Amino acid sequence: MGAGGILGQVEHTDGRPAEHLDLNLLRTFLAVYRSGSFTGAAQLLGLSQPTVTTQMRALERQAGRELFERLPRGVSPTAVADELAARVSAPLDELATVAGPDPAAGRADPVHLAGPAELLCTRVIPALAPLVAGGVRLRVATGLTDPLLEELRAGRHDLVIATTRPRGRTLTAVPLMDEEFVLVAAPVWADRLRGPLAADGPTALHCVPLVTYAEDLPIARRYWRHVFGRRLSGSAAVTVPDLRGVLAAVVAGAGITVLPRYLCLGELDSGALVPLHEPPDPPINTAFLVQRPGAVENGDVIRVRDLLLAAAPAW
């Protein structure tokens, strides 16, 4: 079936005529065709990438032919897509002109920001609230640093908060904040442990339930190595892949953990958590604000970046 067949009425397999193609599907098709990716089309149209993907699947089902070859980065149009684009681009562009400017056309594209869920939800998004109230649009994603940086290179994000400095020179990274890590427990555990810990060192903690972010104890292992100068042995009693869940479990008395101080500041101030150890040189991790090339074309990206760099020292 060529483009002429696509633009005409599509028939069901039983011969019943199907509906004409939705203009929205054709607009999305043209945005994908021109941008070369579902991500680029989503940014052009102010849609989510899953919405663009769903619409293109719907159009391909109606056409009965594949329109785009999915590549590791972006898409490549098929011959059917080339023919369809040649037929619909001029009419759709003319229709857009006749219809007048899109009310959203004067707005900047949404700023696509990604990083660790805990930092985004507790510090970053609240800090950006004034910009959102002033008209800036945000699209926030969470995840681990390495996959997010790969997505940044592919153009999926404008800014990423990374827990390590990216390698190479293709991305611009500036220090954002230092995370200080603290060994904490609820008062019921702290009362029992602080004396033995001071007298016997970390061996006093061997029989205490450990609540961690992951099975390999990444944050706790670093704390033990940096502060106590020894390897952490044992396994976790509870693992939660979100430090806010770790915090909740320890506040409830599940055991001990190591957390970024910014995340448990309120609990430390209220006494719901107690630091078990206050070393003169606590372990610190630097978070970086990473920007993709070309993101500065959107002025709102600059506004988000500058506000975060100004607010982060107080976190």
Disulfide bonds with the S-S distance in Angstrom:
none
